[in-house]
């Protein structure tokens, strides 16, 4: 299974970006998809996740109301719409896929089975 993240770039504070993550296999619809980010010198942190079936979504408090995760199972793609970006959102963003996780585990990187290569988001002040 391959995950390909794209859409990162440089944006001013208050701006928007949309990240995409394309998944190579048709198992996509049965997997929960997550976005994590890692800033320089910091640990990887949970941003958001969406279940494969039903589409329940989960967000870190730091992005609630600003970021939206969605998925298109027909296109094997998950999206992260990021609005009202702040300089502290600057990080490499990774998409990841997991199967069979309970809700309390969706925010923990070690439980994810597959990872994309990351895409850099830089927010200038």
N, C-alpha and C positions, 0 to 999 in steps of 0.2 A: 504494500500500500504506500503510495506516495502522496504527500501533501505539498502543494505549491502555493505559498502566500505571495501576495502582490498588493500594490496600491500605496505603499509607504512613500514618504517624501517630506519636503520642508513646507511648513505652513506657519502663518502668524497666529499668535494667540487669538482665540475667538473664532478661528476658522474651522473648516471641516475637512475630513478625509474619509474615504470609504476603502476599507481593506477587503480583499477577497482571498479565499482559500479554496482551491480546486483539489478535489480528492480523486485519486486515479481509479478507484474501483466502485462497483455498484453496491458494495456493502454499506456505502455511505449512509443510507437511510436508517440503518439499524444502530448507528453509532451516535453517541453524544459528541458534540464538537465544542471545543473550548478555545478561547483566546487567552494567552498569557503575555506578559511583557517583562522585559528585564532592562533596567537602566544601568549605566556604567557603575560598577562597584556595589551593585545591589543584587539581592536574590530575585529569582524569577517569581513573579506574583500573578495571581489569578485576576483576570479582568472580567470575563463573562463566559457563559456556557449555554448551550441549547440542546435539549434532548432530541434524539432522532425521531421518535414517535411521540406525537402529541405536541411537541414543540415548546415544552416548558422552558422558561429562561431564568437565568440566575446572573446577578451582577455584583461586583464588588461595590462597596459603599462609595468609593471614590469616583465611580463613573456613572452611578445611577442618575437617570435623568438627562445624561449627556450622550451616552453610547447606546446603540441598539444592535443586538445580534439577530440575524435572520438566516434562514437557509432555504435553498432551492434544491429539493431532492431530485428533481428531474435533471438538473445540471450538475449534481454532485458538488455543489459549491455552498460555502457558508460565507456570510458577509459580516463586517463590523462597520457600522456607520458611526463615525465619531464627530460629534458637534461640540461647539464651545470649548475647543481644545485649549489646554493650559500648558505652560512650559513644563510642569511636572509630569505631563503625559509623555514626554520625550523618552523613548525606549525602543528597543527592538521588540517587535510584536511577533509572537509565534502562534500558529494554529496547531491544534492537537485533536486527536480522535480517541475516544474511549468507548468500551462496550461494557454494559452491565454494572455501571457505577450507581451507587445510591447517592442521593442528593448531597449528603454531607461530604462525599468524596470528590465531588466535581471540582472543587477548588484546589485540589492537591495534585501537583504536577506528576508525582511518581506513579499515579494510578492510570495515566494516559498511555495508550499503546503505541501511537504513532505521532510523529512531530514533523512539522514543516521546517523550512530552513530559516525563517524569520524575515521580516521586512522592517526597515528602519523608519521610524516616525520622529521627526524633529520639529518641535514647536518653539518658535522664537518669540521673545517677549517684545 
